[in-house]
Amino acid sequence: MLKYYKEFFSDYDNASLYQTLILLAFILFFVGLFYIVWKKPKGYYKSYEHVPLDLESEEETDEKNTIK
């Protein structure tokens, strides 16, 4: 499918420069994202660690209270 559009995407001036810049921006974005996630302190997500389990236990206690 891309072979039909290949001439439109590569038929303008400085096509390789634009493609290189977009590739570098893409790589820099993911390297930056990885760096941000890597530099979070170890306890950053500690409060969120058991949230799904806490919600289930709250629902069970609510069900027990409403049944009585």
All heavy atoms as a GROMACS GRO file, in nm:
protein
  588
    1MET      N    1   0.082  -0.119   0.000
    1MET     CA    2   0.000   0.000   0.000
    1MET      C    3   0.086   0.126   0.000
    1MET      O    4   0.052   0.224  -0.064
    1MET     CB    5  -0.091  -0.005   0.123
    1MET     CG    6  -0.187   0.108   0.133
    1MET     SD    7  -0.314   0.087   0.009
    1MET     CE    8  -0.414   0.225   0.040
    2LEU      N    9   0.197   0.121   0.072
    2LEU     CA   10   0.284   0.237   0.081
    2LEU      C   11   0.356   0.266  -0.050
    2LEU      O   12   0.394   0.380  -0.076
    2LEU     CB   13   0.387   0.217   0.194
    2LEU     CG   14   0.468   0.338   0.233
    2LEU    CD1   15   0.378   0.451   0.280
    2LEU    CD2   16   0.567   0.301   0.341
    3LYS      N   17   0.370   0.165  -0.135
    3LYS     CA   18   0.441   0.186  -0.261
    3LYS      C   19   0.366   0.285  -0.352
    3LYS      O   20   0.428   0.351  -0.434
    3LYS     CB   21   0.464   0.054  -0.334
    3LYS     CG   22   0.338  -0.016  -0.378
    3LYS     CD   23   0.371  -0.148  -0.443
    3LYS     CE   24   0.244  -0.221  -0.478
    3LYS     NZ   25   0.269  -0.349  -0.540
    4TYR      N   26   0.237   0.299  -0.333
    4TYR     CA   27   0.161   0.394  -0.414
    4TYR      C   28   0.187   0.539  -0.370
    4TYR      O   29   0.177   0.632  -0.449
    4TYR     CB   30   0.011   0.365  -0.405
    4TYR     CG   31  -0.024   0.227  -0.456
    4TYR    CD1   32  -0.074   0.130  -0.371
    4TYR    CD2   33  -0.006   0.194  -0.590
    4TYR    CE1   34  -0.106   0.004  -0.416
    4TYR    CE2   35  -0.037   0.068  -0.637
    4TYR     CZ   36  -0.088  -0.026  -0.550
    4TYR     OH   37  -0.118  -0.151  -0.595
    5TYR      N   38   0.218   0.557  -0.242
    5TYR     CA   39   0.241   0.691  -0.189
    5TYR      C   40   0.389   0.726  -0.179
    5TYR      O   41   0.423   0.835  -0.136
    5TYR     CB   42   0.177   0.704  -0.050
    5TYR     CG   43   0.028   0.683  -0.053
    5TYR    CD1   44  -0.028   0.568  -0.002
    5TYR    CD2   45  -0.055   0.779  -0.108
    5TYR    CE1   46  -0.164   0.548  -0.005
    5TYR    CE2   47  -0.192   0.761  -0.111
    5TYR     CZ   48  -0.245   0.645  -0.060
    5TYR     OH   49  -0.381   0.626  -0.063
    6LYS      N   50   0.476   0.634  -0.215
    6LYS     CA   51   0.619   0.655  -0.199
    6LYS      C   52   0.667   0.776  -0.278
    6LYS      O   53   0.747   0.855  -0.227
    6LYS     CB   54   0.693   0.530  -0.244
    6LYS     CG   55   0.842   0.536  -0.225
    6LYS     CD   56   0.907   0.406  -0.268
    6LYS     CE   57   1.056   0.414  -0.252
    6LYS     NZ   58   1.122   0.293  -0.296
    7GLU      N   59   0.618   0.795  -0.397
    7GLU     CA   60   0.663   0.908  -0.478
    7GLU      C   61   0.619   1.042  -0.420
    7GLU      O   62   0.689   1.141  -0.433
    7GLU     CB   63   0.614   0.894  -0.621
    7GLU     CG   64   0.463   0.900  -0.636
    7GLU     CD   65   0.418   0.871  -0.777
    7GLU    OE1   66   0.447   0.760  -0.826
    7GLU    OE2   67   0.354   0.960  -0.837
    8PHE      N   68   0.506   1.046  -0.351
    8PHE     CA   69   0.460   1.171  -0.290
    8PHE      C   70   0.541   1.206  -0.166
    8PHE      O   71   0.565   1.322  -0.137
    8PHE     CB   72   0.312   1.162  -0.254
    8PHE     CG   73   0.223   1.144  -0.374
    8PHE    CD1   74   0.150   1.027  -0.389
    8PHE    CD2   75   0.213   1.242  -0.471
    8PHE    CE1   76   0.069   1.010  -0.499
    8PHE    CE2   77   0.132   1.224  -0.582
    8PHE     CZ   78   0.061   1.108  -0.597
    9PHE      N   79   0.580   1.103  -0.090
    9PHE     CA   80   0.654   1.128   0.033
    9PHE      C   81   0.802   1.157   0.009
    9PHE      O   82   0.868   1.216   0.093
    9PHE     CB   83   0.643   1.009   0.128
    9PHE     CG   84   0.506   0.993   0.185
    9PHE    CD1   85   0.446   0.868   0.191
    9PHE    CD2   86   0.437   1.102   0.235
    9PHE    CE1   87   0.320   0.854   0.243
    9PHE    CE2   88   0.310   1.088   0.288
    9PHE     CZ   89   0.252   0.963   0.292
   10SER      N   90   0.856   1.115  -0.102
   10SER     CA   91   1.000   1.134  -0.126
   10SER      C   92   1.028   1.229  -0.242
   10SER      O   93   1.142   1.244  -0.282
   10SER     CB   94   1.066   0.999  -0.153
   10SER     OG   95   1.011   0.942  -0.269
   11ASP      N   96   0.928   1.294  -0.295
   11ASP     CA   97   0.946   1.378  -0.413
   11ASP      C   98   0.957   1.526  -0.378
   11ASP      O   99   0.938   1.611  -0.464
   11ASP     CB  100   0.829   1.356  -0.509
   11ASP     CG  101   0.860   1.411  -0.648
   11ASP    OD1  102   0.979   1.418  -0.683
   11ASP    OD2  103   0.765   1.448  -0.719
   12TYR      N  104   0.989   1.562  -0.256
   12TYR     CA  105   1.005   1.702  -0.220
   12TYR      C  106   1.148   1.727  -0.176
   12TYR      O  107   1.223   1.634  -0.145
   12TYR     CB  108   0.904   1.744  -0.113
   12TYR     CG  109   0.904   1.661   0.012
   12TYR    CD1  110   0.984   1.694   0.119
   12TYR    CD2  111   0.821   1.551   0.024
   12TYR    CE1  112   0.985   1.619   0.234
   12TYR    CE2  113   0.820   1.475   0.138
   12TYR     CZ  114   0.902   1.510   0.244
   12TYR     OH  115   0.902   1.435   0.356
   13ASP      N  116   1.188   1.853  -0.173
   13ASP     CA  117   1.325   1.889  -0.138
   13ASP      C  118   1.352   1.857   0.008
   13ASP      O  119   1.267   1.871   0.094
   13ASP     CB  120   1.349   2.039  -0.161
   13ASP     CG  121   1.334   2.075  -0.307
   13ASP    OD1  122   1.358   1.988  -0.392
   13ASP    OD2  123   1.299   2.191  -0.335
   14ASN      N  124   1.473   1.815   0.036
   14ASN     CA  125   1.521   1.784   0.171
   14ASN      C  126   1.439   1.675   0.240
   14ASN      O  127   1.421   1.677   0.361
   14ASN     CB  128   1.522   1.910   0.259
   14ASN     CG  129   1.614   2.016   0.204
   14ASN    OD1  130   1.718   1.985   0.146
   14ASN    ND2  131   1.575   2.141   0.218
   15ALA      N  132   1.390   1.580   0.167
   15ALA     CA  133   1.309   1.472   0.225
   15ALA      C  134   1.391   1.392   0.326
   15ALA      O  135   1.341   1.358   0.434
   15ALA     CB  136   1.257   1.380   0.115
   16SER      N  137   1.515   1.365   0.294
   16SER     CA  138   1.596   1.285   0.387
   16SER      C  139   1.627   1.363   0.514
   16SER      O  140   1.635   1.304   0.622
   16SER     CB  141   1.726   1.241   0.319
   16SER     OG  142   1.802   1.355   0.283
   17LEU      N  143   1.642   1.494   0.503
   17LEU     CA  144   1.667   1.576   0.622
   17LEU      C  145   1.546   1.573   0.716
   17LEU      O  146   1.561   1.555   0.836
   17LEU     CB  147   1.699   1.720   0.583
   17LEU     CG  148   1.720   1.817   0.698
   17LEU    CD1  149   1.844   1.780   0.776
   17LEU    CD2  150   1.728   1.958   0.647
   18TYR      N  151   1.428   1.589   0.661
   18TYR     CA  152   1.306   1.586   0.743
   18TYR      C  153   1.287   1.448   0.809
   18TYR      O  154   1.249   1.438   0.925
   18TYR     CB  155   1.183   1.621   0.660
   18TYR     CG  156   1.184   1.761   0.606
   18TYR    CD1  157   1.138   1.789   0.479
   18TYR    CD2  158   1.232   1.867   0.682
   18TYR    CE1  159   1.139   1.917   0.429
   18TYR    CE2  160   1.233   1.996   0.633
   18TYR     CZ  161   1.186   2.021   0.505
   18TYR     OH  162   1.187   2.148   0.456
   19GLN      N  163   1.312   1.343   0.733
   19GLN     CA  164   1.298   1.209   0.787
   19GLN      C  165   1.398   1.184   0.900
   19GLN      O  166   1.364   1.123   1.001
   19GLN     CB  167   1.316   1.105   0.677
   19GLN     CG  168   1.204   1.107   0.575
   19GLN     CD  169   1.233   1.019   0.455
   19GLN    OE1  170   1.341   0.963   0.442
   19GLN    NE2  171   1.136   1.008   0.366
   20THR      N  172   1.519   1.234   0.883
   20THR     CA  173   1.620   1.219   0.987
   20THR      C  174   1.582   1.296   1.112
   20THR      O  175   1.596   1.246   1.225
   20THR     CB  176   1.756   1.266   0.935
   20THR    OG1  177   1.789   1.194   0.816
   20THR    CG2  178   1.864   1.244   1.038
   21LEU      N  179   1.532   1.418   1.096
   21LEU     CA  180   1.491   1.498   1.211
   21LEU      C  181   1.374   1.435   1.286
   21LEU      O  182   1.370   1.434   1.410
   21LEU     CB  183   1.455   1.640   1.167
   21LEU     CG  184   1.572   1.727   1.120
   21LEU    CD1  185   1.521   1.860   1.068
   21LEU    CD2  186   1.671   1.746   1.233
   22ILE      N  187   1.279   1.381   1.213
   22ILE     CA  188   1.165   1.314   1.276
   22ILE      C  189   1.210   1.189   1.350
   22ILE      O  190   1.164   1.162   1.462
   22ILE     CB  191   1.057   1.283   1.171
   22ILE    CG1  192   0.993   1.413   1.124
   22ILE    CG2  193   0.953   1.187   1.226
   22ILE    CD1  194   0.901   1.398   1.007
   23LEU      N  195   1.302   1.113   1.291
   23LEU     CA  196   1.355   0.995   1.358
   23LEU      C  197   1.429   1.033   1.486
   23LEU      O  198   1.412   0.968   1.590
   23LEU     CB  199   1.447   0.918   1.265
   23LEU     CG  200   1.512   0.792   1.323
   23LEU    CD1  201   1.404   0.689   1.358
   23LEU    CD2  202   1.611   0.734   1.226
   24LEU      N  203   1.510   1.138   1.482
   24LEU     CA  204   1.580   1.184   1.601
   24LEU      C  205   1.484   1.231   1.709
   24LEU      O  206   1.503   1.203   1.827
   24LEU     CB  207   1.678   1.295   1.565
   24LEU     CG  208   1.806   1.252   1.494
   24LEU    CD1  209   1.886   1.374   1.453
   24LEU    CD2  210   1.887   1.159   1.582
   25ALA      N  211   1.379   1.302   1.670
   25ALA     CA  212   1.279   1.348   1.767
   25ALA      C  213   1.209   1.228   1.831
   25ALA      O  214   1.184   1.227   1.952
   25ALA     CB  215   1.178   1.439   1.699
   26PHE      N  216   1.178   1.128   1.752
   26PHE     CA  217   1.114   1.006   1.802
   26PHE      C  218   1.203   0.935   1.904
   26PHE      O  219   1.159   0.898   2.013
   26PHE     CB  220   1.084   0.914   1.683
   26PHE     CG  221   1.014   0.787   1.718
   26PHE    CD1  222   0.879   0.787   1.747
   26PHE    CD2  223   1.083   0.668   1.720
   26PHE    CE1  224   0.813   0.670   1.778
   26PHE    CE2  225   1.019   0.549   1.752
   26PHE     CZ  226   0.884   0.551   1.781
   27ILE      N  227   1.330   0.920   1.870
   27ILE     CA  228   1.424   0.854   1.960
   27ILE      C  229   1.444   0.936   2.087
   27ILE      O  230   1.445   0.882   2.198
   27ILE     CB  231   1.557   0.827   1.888
   27ILE    CG1  232   1.537   0.720   1.781
   27ILE    CG2  233   1.666   0.785   1.986
   27ILE    CD1  234   1.655   0.700   1.690
   28LEU      N  235   1.460   1.067   2.074
   28LEU     CA  236   1.479   1.154   2.191
   28LEU      C  237   1.358   1.151   2.283
   28LEU      O  238   1.373   1.155   2.406
   28LEU     CB  239   1.510   1.297   2.147
   28LEU     CG  240   1.649   1.319   2.092
   28LEU    CD1  241   1.662   1.462   2.040
   28LEU    CD2  242   1.754   1.291   2.196
   29PHE      N  243   1.240   1.144   2.228
   29PHE     CA  244   1.119   1.136   2.309
   29PHE      C  245   1.122   1.011   2.398
   29PHE      O  246   1.098   1.019   2.518
   29PHE     CB  247   0.994   1.136   2.221
   29PHE     CG  248   0.868   1.111   2.297
   29PHE    CD1  249   0.811   1.210   2.374
   29PHE    CD2  250   0.808   0.986   2.293
   29PHE    CE1  251   0.694   1.186   2.446
   29PHE    CE2  252   0.692   0.961   2.363
   29PHE     CZ  253   0.635   1.061   2.440
   30PHE      N  254   1.151   0.896   2.340
   30PHE     CA  255   1.148   0.773   2.416
   30PHE      C  256   1.267   0.761   2.511
   30PHE      O  257   1.254   0.705   2.620
   30PHE     CB  258   1.138   0.651   2.326
   30PHE     CG  259   0.999   0.630   2.276
   30PHE    CD1  260   0.965   0.662   2.146
   30PHE    CD2  261   0.901   0.583   2.360
   30PHE    CE1  262   0.836   0.646   2.101
   30PHE    CE2  263   0.771   0.567   2.315
   30PHE     CZ  264   0.739   0.599   2.186
   31VAL      N  265   1.381   0.816   2.474
   31VAL     CA  266   1.494   0.818   2.566
   31VAL      C  267   1.461   0.910   2.685
   31VAL      O  268   1.488   0.875   2.800
   31VAL     CB  269   1.623   0.864   2.495
   31VAL    CG1  270   1.733   0.898   2.593
   31VAL    CG2  271   1.669   0.757   2.398
   32GLY      N  272   1.400   1.024   2.659
   32GLY     CA  273   1.359   1.114   2.766
   32GLY      C  274   1.254   1.051   2.855
   32GLY      O  275   1.260   1.064   2.978
   33LEU      N  276   1.159   0.983   2.797
   33LEU     CA  277   1.056   0.914   2.875
   33LEU      C  278   1.116   0.806   2.963
   33LEU      O  279   1.081   0.792   3.080
   33LEU     CB  280   0.951   0.854   2.781
   33LEU     CG  281   0.830   0.792   2.844
   33LEU    CD1  282   0.747   0.898   2.916
   33LEU    CD2  283   0.747   0.722   2.739
   34PHE      N  284   1.208   0.729   2.907
   34PHE     CA  285   1.277   0.626   2.984
   34PHE      C  286   1.356   0.688   3.098
   34PHE      O  287   1.354   0.637   3.210
   34PHE     CB  288   1.370   0.546   2.892
   34PHE     CG  289   1.444   0.436   2.963
   34PHE    CD1  290   1.379   0.320   2.998
   34PHE    CD2  291   1.578   0.451   2.995
   34PHE    CE1  292   1.447   0.219   3.065
   34PHE    CE2  293   1.646   0.351   3.060
   34PHE     CZ  294   1.580   0.235   3.095
   35TYR      N  295   1.422   0.800   3.074
   35TYR     CA  296   1.500   0.868   3.177
   35TYR      C  297   1.410   0.917   3.291
   35TYR      O  298   1.442   0.902   3.408
   35TYR     CB  299   1.577   0.985   3.116
   35TYR     CG  300   1.655   1.064   3.218
   35TYR    CD1  301   1.775   1.016   3.269
   35TYR    CD2  302   1.609   1.186   3.264
   35TYR    CE1  303   1.846   1.088   3.362
   35TYR    CE2  304   1.680   1.259   3.358
   35TYR     CZ  305   1.798   1.208   3.406
   35TYR     OH  306   1.868   1.279   3.500
   36ILE      N  307   1.296   0.974   3.256
   36ILE     CA  308   1.203   1.024   3.358
   36ILE      C  309   1.152   0.910   3.445
   36ILE      O  310   1.147   0.920   3.568
   36ILE     CB  311   1.086   1.099   3.292
   36ILE    CG1  312   1.136   1.231   3.234
   36ILE    CG2  313   0.973   1.123   3.390
   36ILE    CD1  314   1.034   1.300   3.146
   37VAL      N  315   1.115   0.799   3.383
   37VAL     CA  316   1.065   0.684   3.458
   37VAL      C  317   1.176   0.623   3.543
   37VAL      O  318   1.155   0.584   3.658
   37VAL     CB  319   1.004   0.579   3.363
   37VAL    CG1  320   0.973   0.450   3.435
   37VAL    CG2  321   0.879   0.635   3.297
   38TRP      N  322   1.296   0.616   3.490
   38TRP     CA  323   1.409   0.556   3.561
   38TRP      C  324   1.448   0.638   3.684
   38TRP      O  325   1.489   0.582   3.785
   38TRP     CB  326   1.527   0.544   3.466
   38TRP     CG  327   1.640   0.463   3.520
   38TRP    CD1  328   1.750   0.511   3.583
   38TRP    CD2  329   1.654   0.322   3.518
   38TRP    NE1  330   1.832   0.408   3.619
   38TRP    CE2  331   1.776   0.290   3.580
   38TRP    CE3  332   1.574   0.220   3.468
   38TRP    CZ2  333   1.819   0.160   3.594
   38TRP    CZ3  334   1.621   0.091   3.481
   38TRP    CH2  335   1.740   0.062   3.543
   39LYS      N  336   1.435   0.770   3.677
   39LYS     CA  337   1.478   0.857   3.785
   39LYS      C  338   1.374   0.876   3.895
   39LYS      O  339   1.401   0.945   3.992
   39LYS     CB  340   1.519   0.995   3.731
   39LYS     CG  341   1.650   0.992   3.659
   39LYS     CD  342   1.759   0.951   3.755
   39LYS     CE  343   1.892   0.944   3.690
   39LYS     NZ  344   1.998   0.908   3.782
   40LYS      N  345   1.257   0.817   3.884
   40LYS     CA  346   1.158   0.826   3.991
   40LYS      C  347   1.213   0.754   4.114
   40LYS      O  348   1.276   0.650   4.103
   40LYS     CB  349   1.026   0.759   3.949
   40LYS     CG  350   0.956   0.828   3.837
   40LYS     CD  351   0.886   0.948   3.885
   40LYS     CE  352   0.808   1.007   3.769
   40LYS     NZ  353   0.756   1.135   3.795
   41PRO      N  354   1.187   0.808   4.233
   41PRO     CA  355   1.235   0.739   4.353
   41PRO      C  356   1.163   0.605   4.370
   41PRO      O  357   1.052   0.584   4.321
   41PRO     CB  358   1.199   0.834   4.466
   41PRO     CG  359   1.113   0.939   4.409
   41PRO     CD  360   1.122   0.933   4.261
   42LYS      N  361   1.228   0.514   4.439
   42LYS     CA  362   1.173   0.379   4.453
   42LYS      C  363   1.040   0.378   4.526
   42LYS      O  364   0.955   0.295   4.499
   42LYS     CB  365   1.272   0.290   4.525
   42LYS     CG  366   1.393   0.260   4.442
   42LYS     CD  367   1.479   0.156   4.508
   42LYS     CE  368   1.605   0.136   4.431
   42LYS     NZ  369   1.598   0.035   4.332
   43GLY      N  370   1.018   0.470   4.616
   43GLY     CA  371   0.893   0.474   4.690
   43GLY      C  372   0.785   0.556   4.624
   43GLY      O  373   0.679   0.577   4.682
   44TYR      N  374   0.807   0.601   4.502
   44TYR     CA  375   0.712   0.689   4.434
   44TYR      C  376   0.577   0.621   4.415
   44TYR      O  377   0.472   0.682   4.434
   44TYR     CB  378   0.769   0.732   4.300
   44TYR     CG  379   0.683   0.829   4.224
   44TYR    CD1  380   0.677   0.962   4.261
   44TYR    CD2  381   0.605   0.787   4.117
   44TYR    CE1  382   0.599   1.051   4.192
   44TYR    CE2  383   0.527   0.876   4.047
   44TYR     CZ  384   0.523   1.008   4.086
   44TYR     OH  385   0.445   1.096   4.018
   45TYR      N  386   0.578   0.495   4.378
   45TYR     CA  387   0.453   0.423   4.352
   45TYR      C  388   0.410   0.337   4.470
   45TYR      O  389   0.320   0.256   4.458
   45TYR     CB  390   0.467   0.336   4.228
   45TYR     CG  391   0.490   0.415   4.102
   45TYR    CD1  392   0.614   0.418   4.041
   45TYR    CD2  393   0.388   0.489   4.046
   45TYR    CE1  394   0.635   0.491   3.927
   45TYR    CE2  395   0.408   0.563   3.932
   45TYR     CZ  396   0.532   0.563   3.873
   45TYR     OH  397   0.553   0.636   3.760
   46LYS      N  398   0.472   0.354   4.585
   46LYS     CA  399   0.444   0.271   4.701
   46LYS      C  400   0.298   0.284   4.745
   46LYS      O  401   0.234   0.186   4.783
   46LYS     CB  402   0.537   0.310   4.815
   46LYS     CG  403   0.559   0.203   4.914
   46LYS     CD  404   0.627   0.085   4.850
   46LYS     CE  405   0.701   0.004   4.953
   46LYS     NZ  406   0.752  -0.117   4.896
   47SER      N  407   0.245   0.406   4.740
   47SER     CA  408   0.107   0.425   4.784
   47SER      C  409   0.006   0.363   4.687
   47SER      O  410  -0.106   0.331   4.725
   47SER     CB  411   0.077   0.574   4.801
   47SER     OG  412   0.090   0.641   4.677
   48TYR      N  413   0.046   0.345   4.563
   48TYR     CA  414  -0.044   0.288   4.463
   48TYR      C  415  -0.029   0.136   4.450
   48TYR      O  416  -0.099   0.074   4.373
   48TYR     CB  417  -0.017   0.350   4.325
   48TYR     CG  418  -0.044   0.498   4.322
   48TYR    CD1  419   0.062   0.589   4.314
   48TYR    CD2  420  -0.172   0.547   4.328
   48TYR    CE1  421   0.037   0.725   4.311
   48TYR    CE2  422  -0.198   0.682   4.325
   48TYR     CZ  423  -0.092   0.771   4.317
   48TYR     OH  424  -0.116   0.904   4.315
   49GLU      N  425   0.062   0.079   4.526
   49GLU     CA  426   0.095  -0.061   4.511
   49GLU      C  427  -0.023  -0.153   4.541
   49GLU      O  428  -0.046  -0.251   4.472
   49GLU     CB  429   0.212  -0.093   4.602
   49GLU     CG  430   0.277  -0.226   4.577
   49GLU     CD  431   0.401  -0.240   4.662
   49GLU    OE1  432   0.388  -0.237   4.786
   49GLU    OE2  433   0.509  -0.253   4.604
   50HIS      N  434  -0.100  -0.124   4.644
   50HIS     CA  435  -0.208  -0.213   4.686
   50HIS      C  436  -0.347  -0.152   4.665
   50HIS      O  437  -0.443  -0.201   4.722
   50HIS     CB  438  -0.191  -0.248   4.835
   50HIS     CG  439  -0.064  -0.321   4.862
   50HIS    ND1  440  -0.043  -0.450   4.824
   50HIS    CD2  441   0.052  -0.281   4.922
   50HIS    CE1  442   0.077  -0.489   4.860
   50HIS    NE2  443   0.138  -0.387   4.919
   51VAL      N  444  -0.357  -0.052   4.583
   51VAL     CA  445  -0.486   0.015   4.563
   51VAL      C  446  -0.593  -0.080   4.509
   51VAL      O  447  -0.704  -0.082   4.562
   51VAL     CB  448  -0.469   0.140   4.473
   51VAL    CG1  449  -0.603   0.194   4.430
   51VAL    CG2  450  -0.391   0.246   4.547
   52PRO      N  451  -0.566  -0.161   4.407
   52PRO     CA  452  -0.673  -0.252   4.362
   52PRO      C  453  -0.716  -0.349   4.470
   52PRO      O  454  -0.834  -0.380   4.483
   52PRO     CB  455  -0.609  -0.327   4.245
   52PRO     CG  456  -0.502  -0.239   4.196
   52PRO     CD  457  -0.451  -0.166   4.318
   53LEU      N  458  -0.624  -0.397   4.551
   53LEU     CA  459  -0.661  -0.489   4.659
   53LEU      C  460  -0.740  -0.416   4.767
   53LEU      O  461  -0.834  -0.471   4.823
   53LEU     CB  462  -0.535  -0.552   4.718
   53LEU     CG  463  -0.452  -0.635   4.620
   53LEU    CD1  464  -0.324  -0.682   4.687
   53LEU    CD2  465  -0.532  -0.752   4.569
   54ASP      N  466  -0.702  -0.294   4.797
   54ASP     CA  467  -0.775  -0.216   4.896
   54ASP      C  468  -0.917  -0.189   4.851
   54ASP      O  469  -1.010  -0.194   4.930
   54ASP     CB  470  -0.703  -0.084   4.925
   54ASP     CG  471  -0.571  -0.105   4.996
   54ASP    OD1  472  -0.551  -0.213   5.055
   54ASP    OD2  473  -0.488  -0.012   4.992
   55LEU      N  474  -0.935  -0.162   4.723
   55LEU     CA  475  -1.070  -0.135   4.671
   55LEU      C  476  -1.157  -0.259   4.682
   55LEU      O  477  -1.275  -0.250   4.714
   55LEU     CB  478  -1.062  -0.087   4.527
   55LEU     CG  479  -1.004   0.052   4.506
   55LEU    CD1  480  -0.995   0.084   4.358
   55LEU    CD2  481  -1.087   0.157   4.576
   56GLU      N  482  -1.099  -0.376   4.654
   56GLU     CA  483  -1.177  -0.499   4.666
   56GLU      C  484  -1.219  -0.524   4.810
   56GLU      O  485  -1.330  -0.564   4.837
   56GLU     CB  486  -1.096  -0.617   4.613
   56GLU     CG  487  -1.084  -0.620   4.463
   56GLU     CD  488  -0.998  -0.735   4.415
   56GLU    OE1  489  -0.956  -0.819   4.498
   56GLU    OE2  490  -0.975  -0.742   4.294
   57SER      N  491  -1.128  -0.501   4.903
   57SER     CA  492  -1.164  -0.525   5.043
   57SER      C  493  -1.269  -0.425   5.091
   57SER      O  494  -1.355  -0.459   5.171
   57SER     CB  495  -1.039  -0.519   5.132
   57SER     OG  496  -0.984  -0.389   5.129
   58GLU      N  497  -1.264  -0.302   5.042
   58GLU     CA  498  -1.367  -0.203   5.077
   58GLU      C  499  -1.502  -0.244   5.020
   58GLU      O  500  -1.604  -0.231   5.087
   58GLU     CB  501  -1.329  -0.065   5.024
   58GLU     CG  502  -1.216   0.000   5.100
   58GLU     CD  503  -1.175   0.133   5.037
   58GLU    OE1  504  -1.247   0.180   4.946
   58GLU    OE2  505  -1.073   0.187   5.079
   59GLU      N  506  -1.504  -0.297   4.898
   59GLU     CA  507  -1.629  -0.342   4.838
   59GLU      C  508  -1.687  -0.460   4.915
   59GLU      O  509  -1.808  -0.469   4.934
   59GLU     CB  510  -1.606  -0.380   4.692
   59GLU     CG  511  -1.580  -0.262   4.601
   59GLU     CD  512  -1.546  -0.306   4.460
   59GLU    OE1  513  -1.543  -0.428   4.432
   59GLU    OE2  514  -1.522  -0.216   4.377
   60GLU      N  515  -1.600  -0.552   4.960
   60GLU     CA  516  -1.648  -0.666   5.037
   60GLU      C  517  -1.708  -0.622   5.170
   60GLU      O  518  -1.813  -0.672   5.210
   60GLU     CB  519  -1.533  -0.764   5.060
   60GLU     CG  520  -1.489  -0.838   4.937
   60GLU     CD  521  -1.366  -0.924   4.962
   60GLU    OE1  522  -1.317  -0.928   5.077
   60GLU    OE2  523  -1.320  -0.987   4.866
   61THR      N  524  -1.646  -0.526   5.236
   61THR     CA  525  -1.701  -0.479   5.363
   61THR      C  526  -1.831  -0.402   5.341
   61THR      O  527  -1.923  -0.412   5.421
   61THR     CB  528  -1.600  -0.390   5.439
   61THR    OG1  529  -1.560  -0.282   5.355
   61THR    CG2  530  -1.478  -0.469   5.482
   62ASP      N  531  -1.840  -0.330   5.230
   62ASP     CA  532  -1.965  -0.260   5.200
   62ASP      C  533  -2.077  -0.360   5.171
   62ASP      O  534  -2.191  -0.339   5.214
   62ASP     CB  535  -1.946  -0.168   5.080
   62ASP     CG  536  -1.861  -0.046   5.111
   62ASP    OD1  537  -1.846  -0.014   5.232
   62ASP    OD2  538  -1.810   0.016   5.016
   63GLU      N  539  -2.045  -0.468   5.100
   63GLU     CA  540  -2.145  -0.570   5.072
   63GLU      C  541  -2.190  -0.638   5.201
   63GLU      O  542  -2.308  -0.667   5.218
   63GLU     CB  543  -2.090  -0.672   4.974
   63GLU     CG  544  -2.075  -0.620   4.833
   63GLU     CD  545  -2.012  -0.720   4.741
   63GLU    OE1  546  -1.983  -0.834   4.785
   63GLU    OE2  547  -1.989  -0.687   4.623
   64LYS      N  548  -2.097  -0.666   5.290
   64LYS     CA  549  -2.132  -0.731   5.416
   64LYS      C  550  -2.220  -0.640   5.501
   64LYS      O  551  -2.312  -0.685   5.567
   64LYS     CB  552  -2.006  -0.767   5.494
   64LYS     CG  553  -1.929  -0.882   5.433
   64LYS     CD  554  -1.804  -0.911   5.513
   64LYS     CE  555  -1.722  -1.021   5.447
   64LYS     NZ  556  -1.597  -1.045   5.519
   65ASN      N  557  -2.192  -0.511   5.498
   65ASN     CA  558  -2.271  -0.416   5.577
   65ASN      C  559  -2.410  -0.398   5.519
   65ASN      O  560  -2.505  -0.376   5.594
   65ASN     CB  561  -2.200  -0.281   5.586
   65ASN     CG  562  -2.073  -0.289   5.670
   65ASN    OD1  563  -2.060  -0.377   5.755
   65ASN    ND2  564  -1.983  -0.197   5.647
   66THR      N  565  -2.426  -0.404   5.390
   66THR     CA  566  -2.558  -0.383   5.330
   66THR      C  567  -2.644  -0.508   5.338
   66THR      O  568  -2.765  -0.500   5.336
   66THR     CB  569  -2.545  -0.338   5.182
   66THR    OG1  570  -2.468  -0.435   5.110
   66THR    CG2  571  -2.480  -0.202   5.175
   67ILE      N  572  -2.584  -0.626   5.344
   67ILE     CA  573  -2.660  -0.750   5.350
   67ILE      C  574  -2.726  -0.765   5.486
   67ILE      O  575  -2.838  -0.813   5.498
   67ILE     CB  576  -2.571  -0.871   5.319
   67ILE    CG1  577  -2.525  -0.865   5.172
   67ILE    CG2  578  -2.641  -1.002   5.346
   67ILE    CD1  579  -2.427  -0.969   5.131
   68LYS      N  580  -2.664  -0.722   5.590
   68LYS     CA  581  -2.717  -0.740   5.725
   68LYS      C  582  -2.839  -0.662   5.750
   68LYS      O  583  -2.892  -0.574   5.717
   68LYS     CB  584  -2.613  -0.703   5.829
   68LYS     CG  585  -2.501  -0.803   5.832
   68LYS     CD  586  -2.400  -0.764   5.938
   68LYS     CE  587  -2.287  -0.865   5.939
   68LYS     NZ  588  -2.187  -0.835   6.038
   0.00000   0.00000   0.00000
